[in-house]
Amino acid sequence: MDEPTIGPAKINGQTYRRPVIEVAVVTLDGSSCTVPVGELMDMIGDGEEYIVRIKTMRVAEFERMPEFDGF
């Protein structure tokens, strides 16, 4: 299956598409972190009340985010 992309954008006559990733923005006690949707269930625990928002963002934008060290 092809990677999801956004675009196209035309630069100097060439057409480019930008790769995107689906992420979960998880908030617990006012602190938030962003993880790939596929990792969501691995990072949440029992007995906590989370707020989760699913969104799409560019892969490059996700990769520029600071490393996740926990809440």
Secondary structure, DSSP 8 states (H G I E B T S, - for coil): ----EEEEEEETTEEEEEEEEEEEEEEETTEEEEEEGGGHHHH--TT---EEEEEEEEHHHHHTS------
